[in-house]
Amino acid sequence: MSGLQEAIAYFSMEIALDPAMPTYSGGLGVLAGDTIRSAADLKVPMVAVTLLHRKGYFNQKLDSSGWQTESPAEWPVEKFCRELPTHANVFIEGREVKLKAWQYTIKGAGGHEIPVILLDTDLATNAEWDRTLTHWLYGGDAHYRLCQEAVLGMGGVRMLRALRFDHIRRFHMNEGHSSLLTVELLREHTLRHARRVFNHDDVEQVRQQCVFTTHTPVPAGHDQFPLEMVRRLIGPPELFEMKEVFCCEGVLNMTYLALNLSHYVNGVAKRHGEVSRHILTPRDANQGPIP
């Protein structure tokens, strides 16, 4: 690794690292890549985390009648990234899913380097379906998507710990896809204090570690999953009883989770902030607080 003192961990489902690497689909990924490159120029002590997306988003073709067909956008991972020897794991539906990591390094104008860790579940020891979880960007149904987000958020924190990034002071969630990292941080706090259930102090400790940037000013852009599915896939059940963490009845809203467990939240423009506040402010007093 480039160093062990990175103070900021920047999580994003997609990052534009190189035009030949289909690890992004559009503006969110481009902005993420530009943010990391700017941080490298400014010598910010940062490490970034994303998924490998071995088959990319998709290649699009239009036939003579205008009908669209898609195909995998596979790319030579080894040409751009270095495989790391360290492994981590995450539990999904009670089974262990092992993770390996690849590193892509962004170098700033002054030579400062920021490592980008790309998580990969395509290991022979994993079940066949689990091996596909880091294949497609925004692929599959809600079940597949939630599993991906568990790999990114929870698995990403575990991989950073396994790689000995032990001095991270801030976890920056770029959009809500990585919000489950907050659940992993809560789990760490309970283990550190030899407890099985987290409390309000743990919530405040995690809140002080986290920052959230929201990008999408339309309701459809905020991932939501039925709580029954969430409990089955990631648990633990007691997590969903705290309204200061989960403020939506019956669903896990990834944006609300990030909002409720971050001490600082920003958008991408003044007008965006106004629209987002209108969309995300709870209309129901039972939904809980949003900063």
ABEGO torsion letter per residue (X at the ends): XAEAABABBBBBABBBABAABBABABAAAAAAAAAAAAAAAAGBBBBBBBBAGAAEBBBBBBBAAGBBBBBBBBBBAAAABBBBABBBBBBBGGBBBBBBBBBBBBBBAAGBBBBBBBBBABBAABBAAAAAAAABBGBEBAAAAAAAAAAAAAAAAAAAAAAGBAABABBBBBEAAAAAAAAAAAAAAAAAAGBABBBAAAAAAAAAABBBBBABABAAABBBBBAAAAAAAAOBAAAAABAAABABBGBBBAAAAAAAABABBBBABAAAAAAAAAAABBABAAAEBBX
